[in-house]
Amino acid sequence: MSEQPANPSTAPTSTGRRRAVKAVIPAAGLATRFLPATKAVPKELLPVVDRPVLQYIVEEATAAGIGDVLLITGRGKTSMVDHFDRRPDLETRLEEKGDAERLAAVRRPSELAEIYTCRQPEQLGLGHAVGYAESHVGDQPFAVLLGDEFVKPSEPLLPAMLELQARTGGIVLAFFEVDPAETKRYGIASVEPAEAELTDIGEVVRVTGMVEKPKPEEAPSNLAVLGRYVLPGTIFDAIRRTGPGSGGEIQLTDAMELLRSEGTPVHAIVYRGTRYDTGMPLGYLQTVVQIACEREDLGDEFRKWLGEFVASDASGGPST
């Protein structure tokens, strides 16, 4: 682990373009929805059973072949970096106890990827945060993974996005369908059918426009941007040319729309798999319950208890 960027080689694809091998995780926000818990503990380290949200996201990146991850951090968030560091004292104690299972779990974060850090001194929007990655990424394509959502490992999304970007050389997004009343919470796109030669990758669409958090009556569709992007290096110049947008912040959506208007192709994969959203308390609780139910070591007993709890609560009886 280091705070200085590395420069791993990238192998050209059949199109002659280089596939993205670096990921950026913007994680400098204040997480006010989770206060007071996030006063001292970064939201990204809140546990989903026994692993923090951030570890699930880094695991998603490494499963797609990305071994270089840059965390855009903020004040009071150094513990995020610590999570991916070694703990020789703890490892020694577990070795002495013969606890091989927990020892492997403690070592795993440090073995996932090369973790680098960059601090965003002020939180002025997602575009502003991504702009801080320029010295690390350079002019090569890279992935952006937001720090409060991830997908089910058995239903991956990122590999297809990396393949699509390598073929097109442009911007690649991921969409999921939302209730029309919820468009004001997301970046929303207008789309058209993709080129026939791209449809073998998945449910691919060509993006014809994007708008940040539109009112339901002004939304061009109900396709919302999922927190995964694969971007060309030209995004950094576009960010520099992008003024404050929604909420007075530098929006990544606006910078991508600027590139699209200047001819950069923008495509997206419509994701139909399982998406976990830990950005708000309700979604976080739903994620914890869903993953606990799916765990081989906890699922049966937890589902039994949960069913009894719900039945007891519905009947007005005592709950434990």
C-alpha positions as CSV (number, residue, x, y, z in Angstrom):
1,M,0.0,0.0,0.0
2,S,1.3,3.5,-0.9
3,E,0.4,7.1,-1.3
4,Q,2.3,7.4,-4.5
5,P,0.8,6.3,-7.8
6,A,2.0,3.2,-9.6
7,N,2.0,2.7,-13.3
8,P,1.1,-0.9,-14.2
9,S,1.1,-1.7,-17.9
10,T,-2.1,-2.2,-19.7
11,A,-2.4,-4.6,-22.6
12,P,-4.0,-3.4,-25.8
13,T,-7.3,-5.0,-26.7
14,S,-8.2,-6.3,-30.2
15,T,-9.4,-2.7,-31.0
16,G,-5.9,-1.3,-30.1
17,R,-7.3,0.5,-27.1
18,R,-6.1,-0.2,-23.6
19,R,-8.4,-1.7,-21.0
20,A,-8.8,0.2,-17.8
21,V,-6.7,-1.3,-14.9
22,K,-7.2,1.4,-12.3
23,A,-10.2,2.3,-10.2
24,V,-11.1,5.4,-8.3
25,I,-13.4,5.4,-5.2
26,P,-14.6,8.8,-4.1
27,A,-15.1,8.6,-0.4
28,A,-14.6,12.0,1.1
29,G,-18.3,12.8,1.9
30,L,-19.5,13.7,5.4
31,A,-22.3,11.1,5.4
32,T,-24.7,13.4,7.3
33,R,-27.6,10.9,7.0
34,F,-25.8,8.6,9.3
35,L,-24.8,11.0,12.1
36,P,-23.8,10.7,14.8
37,A,-22.4,7.2,13.9
38,T,-20.3,8.8,11.1
39,K,-18.9,11.5,13.3
40,A,-15.8,9.3,14.0
41,V,-16.4,6.3,11.7
42,P,-16.4,6.8,7.9
43,K,-19.7,5.6,6.4
44,E,-17.7,3.5,4.0
45,L,-16.5,1.4,7.0
46,L,-19.9,0.7,8.5
47,P,-20.1,-3.1,8.7
48,V,-22.3,-5.3,6.5
49,V,-22.4,-8.2,8.9
50,D,-18.6,-8.5,9.4
51,R,-17.1,-6.7,6.4
52,P,-17.2,-2.9,5.8
53,V,-19.0,-1.6,2.8
54,L,-15.7,-0.4,1.3
55,Q,-14.2,-3.9,1.3
56,Y,-17.2,-5.2,-0.8
57,I,-16.5,-2.4,-3.3
58,V,-12.8,-3.1,-3.6
59,E,-13.5,-6.8,-3.9
60,E,-15.9,-6.0,-6.8
61,A,-13.0,-4.1,-8.5
62,T,-10.4,-6.8,-8.0
63,A,-12.8,-9.5,-9.2
64,A,-13.0,-7.6,-12.5
65,G,-9.2,-7.6,-12.8
66,I,-8.4,-4.2,-11.4
67,G,-5.5,-4.3,-9.0
68,D,-4.9,-0.6,-8.5
69,V,-7.4,1.4,-6.4
70,L,-7.2,5.1,-5.5
71,L,-9.3,6.3,-2.5
72,I,-10.3,9.9,-2.6
73,T,-10.5,10.6,1.1
74,G,-11.3,13.6,3.3
75,R,-10.6,14.9,6.8
76,G,-11.1,12.2,9.5
77,K,-11.1,9.3,7.1
78,T,-7.6,7.8,7.5
79,S,-9.1,4.7,9.0
80,M,-10.3,3.7,5.6
81,V,-6.7,3.3,4.5
82,D,-5.8,1.5,7.8
83,H,-8.4,-1.1,7.0
84,F,-6.3,-2.2,4.0
85,D,-3.1,-2.2,5.9
86,R,-1.5,-5.2,7.7
87,R,-2.0,-5.7,11.5
88,P,1.0,-7.9,12.5
89,D,0.1,-7.7,16.2
90,L,-3.4,-9.0,15.5
91,E,-2.2,-11.6,13.0
92,T,0.3,-12.9,15.6
93,R,-2.4,-13.2,18.2
94,L,-4.7,-15.1,15.9
95,E,-1.8,-17.4,14.8
96,E,-1.0,-18.2,18.4
97,K,-4.7,-19.1,19.0
98,G,-4.8,-21.3,15.8
99,D,-7.7,-19.2,14.5
100,A,-6.9,-19.7,10.8
101,E,-10.3,-18.6,9.6
102,R,-10.2,-15.2,11.3
103,L,-6.5,-14.8,10.4
104,A,-7.3,-15.2,6.7
105,A,-10.2,-12.7,7.0
106,V,-7.9,-10.1,8.7
107,R,-5.2,-10.5,6.0
108,R,-7.6,-10.5,3.0
109,P,-8.1,-6.7,2.8
110,S,-4.3,-6.1,2.4
111,E,-4.1,-8.7,-0.3
112,L,-6.9,-7.4,-2.5
113,A,-5.2,-4.6,-4.4
114,E,-2.6,-1.9,-4.3
115,I,-4.4,0.9,-2.4
116,Y,-3.4,4.5,-2.9
117,T,-4.9,7.7,-1.4
118,C,-5.5,11.3,-2.3
119,R,-7.2,13.9,-0.1
120,Q,-10.1,16.1,-1.3
121,P,-9.8,19.2,1.0
122,E,-13.3,20.4,0.2
123,Q,-16.4,18.4,-0.8
124,L,-17.5,20.3,-3.9
125,G,-19.2,17.5,-5.9
126,L,-18.5,14.2,-7.5
127,G,-16.9,15.8,-10.5
128,H,-14.6,17.8,-8.3
129,A,-13.6,14.6,-6.4
130,V,-12.9,12.6,-9.5
131,G,-10.7,15.5,-10.8
132,Y,-8.2,14.8,-8.0
133,A,-7.4,11.4,-9.6
134,E,-5.8,12.9,-12.7
135,S,-2.2,12.7,-11.4
136,H,-2.7,9.0,-10.6
137,V,-4.7,8.0,-13.7
138,G,-3.0,10.1,-16.3
139,D,-4.6,9.8,-19.8
140,Q,-5.7,6.2,-19.5
141,P,-9.3,4.9,-19.1
142,F,-10.3,4.1,-15.5
143,A,-13.2,3.0,-13.5
144,V,-15.1,5.0,-10.9
145,L,-16.9,3.1,-8.1
146,L,-19.0,5.1,-5.7
147,G,-18.4,4.2,-2.1
148,D,-22.0,3.5,-1.0
149,E,-23.2,0.8,-3.4
150,F,-22.1,-2.5,-4.8
151,V,-23.5,-5.4,-6.7
152,K,-23.9,-9.1,-5.9
153,P,-20.6,-10.9,-6.6
154,S,-22.4,-13.7,-8.5
155,E,-24.1,-11.1,-10.8
156,P,-21.1,-9.0,-11.8
157,L,-21.4,-5.7,-13.7
158,L,-17.9,-4.2,-14.0
159,P,-16.3,-6.8,-16.4
160,A,-18.9,-6.0,-19.1
161,M,-18.4,-2.3,-18.6
162,L,-14.6,-2.6,-19.0
163,E,-15.1,-4.6,-22.2
164,L,-17.6,-2.1,-23.6
165,Q,-15.3,0.8,-22.9
166,A,-12.3,-1.0,-24.5
167,R,-14.4,-1.4,-27.7
168,T,-15.8,2.1,-27.9
169,G,-13.1,4.2,-26.3
170,G,-15.8,6.5,-24.8
171,I,-17.8,6.8,-21.6
172,V,-19.5,3.7,-20.2
173,L,-22.2,3.9,-17.6
174,A,-24.5,1.5,-15.8
175,F,-28.2,2.1,-15.5
176,F,-31.0,0.6,-13.4
177,E,-34.7,1.3,-13.6
178,V,-36.3,3.4,-10.8
179,D,-39.8,4.4,-10.0
180,P,-40.5,7.6,-12.0
181,A,-41.2,9.5,-8.7
182,E,-37.6,8.8,-7.7
183,T,-35.8,10.4,-10.6
184,K,-35.1,13.5,-8.5
185,R,-32.5,11.4,-6.6
186,Y,-30.4,10.3,-9.5
187,G,-28.7,11.2,-12.7
188,I,-31.2,10.3,-15.5
189,A,-30.5,9.5,-19.1
190,S,-32.3,9.5,-22.5
191,V,-31.2,6.6,-24.6
192,E,-31.5,4.9,-28.0
193,P,-30.6,1.4,-29.2
194,A,-26.9,0.6,-29.3
195,E,-25.0,-0.5,-32.4
196,A,-25.6,-4.1,-33.3
197,E,-22.0,-5.2,-32.8
198,L,-22.1,-4.2,-29.1
199,T,-25.2,-6.2,-28.1
200,D,-23.2,-9.4,-27.4
201,I,-21.9,-7.7,-24.3
202,G,-25.3,-7.4,-22.6
203,E,-28.2,-5.0,-22.6
204,V,-26.4,-2.1,-24.1
205,V,-27.9,1.3,-25.0
206,R,-26.5,4.4,-26.5
207,V,-26.9,7.5,-24.3
208,T,-28.2,10.6,-26.1
209,G,-28.4,12.9,-23.0
210,M,-28.1,13.1,-19.3
211,V,-29.5,15.4,-16.6
212,E,-28.8,15.5,-12.9
213,K,-31.7,14.9,-10.5
214,P,-34.6,16.0,-12.7
215,K,-38.1,16.4,-11.4
216,P,-40.3,13.5,-12.4
217,E,-42.2,15.5,-14.9
218,E,-38.9,16.6,-16.5
219,A,-37.1,13.3,-16.6
220,P,-36.3,11.9,-20.0
221,S,-36.7,8.2,-18.8
222,N,-36.6,6.2,-15.6
223,L,-33.1,4.9,-16.3
224,A,-30.9,6.1,-13.4
225,V,-27.1,6.1,-13.2
226,L,-25.8,3.3,-11.0
227,G,-22.6,4.3,-9.1
228,R,-20.3,2.7,-11.7
229,Y,-18.5,4.5,-14.5
230,V,-15.7,3.7,-16.9
231,L,-14.2,6.9,-18.2
232,P,-11.6,8.0,-20.7
233,G,-8.7,10.2,-19.5
234,T,-10.3,13.2,-21.4
235,I,-12.8,13.5,-18.5
236,F,-10.3,15.6,-16.5
237,D,-10.2,18.4,-19.0
238,A,-14.0,18.3,-19.2
239,I,-14.2,18.6,-15.4
240,R,-12.0,21.7,-15.5
241,R,-14.4,23.2,-18.0
242,T,-17.5,22.4,-16.0
243,G,-19.0,25.0,-13.8
244,P,-21.2,24.4,-10.7
245,G,-24.4,22.6,-11.4
246,S,-27.1,20.9,-9.2
247,G,-26.6,21.9,-5.6
248,G,-23.9,24.4,-6.5
249,E,-21.4,21.5,-7.0
250,I,-19.2,20.3,-9.8
251,Q,-21.2,17.4,-11.2
252,L,-19.6,14.4,-13.0
253,T,-22.9,14.1,-14.9
254,D,-22.4,17.6,-16.4
255,A,-18.8,16.9,-17.4
256,M,-19.8,13.7,-19.1
257,E,-22.6,15.5,-20.9
258,L,-20.0,18.1,-22.1
259,L,-17.9,15.3,-23.6
260,R,-21.0,13.7,-25.2
261,S,-22.0,17.0,-26.8
262,E,-18.5,17.2,-28.3
263,G,-18.6,13.8,-29.9
264,T,-17.4,11.3,-27.2
265,P,-19.6,8.2,-27.5
266,V,-21.5,7.3,-24.4
267,H,-22.9,3.9,-23.8
268,A,-24.5,2.1,-20.9
269,I,-25.3,-1.3,-19.7
270,V,-28.8,-1.7,-18.1
271,Y,-28.2,-3.8,-15.0
272,R,-30.8,-6.3,-14.0
273,G,-28.9,-7.9,-11.2
274,T,-28.9,-7.3,-7.4
275,R,-27.7,-3.8,-6.4
276,Y,-27.1,-3.0,-2.7
277,D,-27.5,0.7,-1.8
278,T,-26.0,1.7,1.5
279,G,-26.2,5.4,0.9
280,M,-29.2,5.9,3.3
281,P,-30.1,4.2,6.5
282,L,-33.0,2.3,5.1
283,G,-31.0,0.9,2.2
284,Y,-28.1,0.1,4.5
285,L,-30.4,-1.9,6.8
286,Q,-31.9,-3.7,3.9
287,T,-28.4,-4.6,2.6
288,V,-27.4,-6.0,6.0
289,V,-30.5,-8.1,6.3
290,Q,-30.3,-9.4,2.7
291,I,-26.6,-10.4,2.9
292,A,-27.1,-11.9,6.4
293,C,-29.9,-14.1,5.0
294,E,-27.6,-15.2,2.2
295,R,-24.7,-16.2,4.4
296,E,-24.1,-19.9,4.6
297,D,-22.9,-19.6,8.2
298,L,-25.7,-17.3,9.4
299,G,-28.6,-17.5,6.9
300,D,-30.7,-20.4,8.2
301,E,-30.7,-19.3,11.8
302,F,-31.1,-15.6,11.0
303,R,-34.0,-16.2,8.6
304,K,-35.7,-18.3,11.2
305,W,-35.3,-15.6,13.8
306,L,-36.3,-12.9,11.4
307,G,-39.5,-14.7,10.4
308,E,-40.4,-15.2,14.0
309,F,-39.7,-11.6,14.8
310,V,-41.8,-10.3,11.9
311,A,-44.7,-12.7,12.8
312,S,-44.6,-11.7,16.4
313,D,-44.5,-8.0,15.6
314,A,-47.4,-8.3,13.2
315,S,-49.5,-10.1,15.8
316,G,-48.8,-7.5,18.5
317,G,-47.0,-10.1,20.6
318,P,-43.7,-9.7,22.4
319,S,-40.6,-9.5,20.3
320,T,-37.1,-10.6,21.3
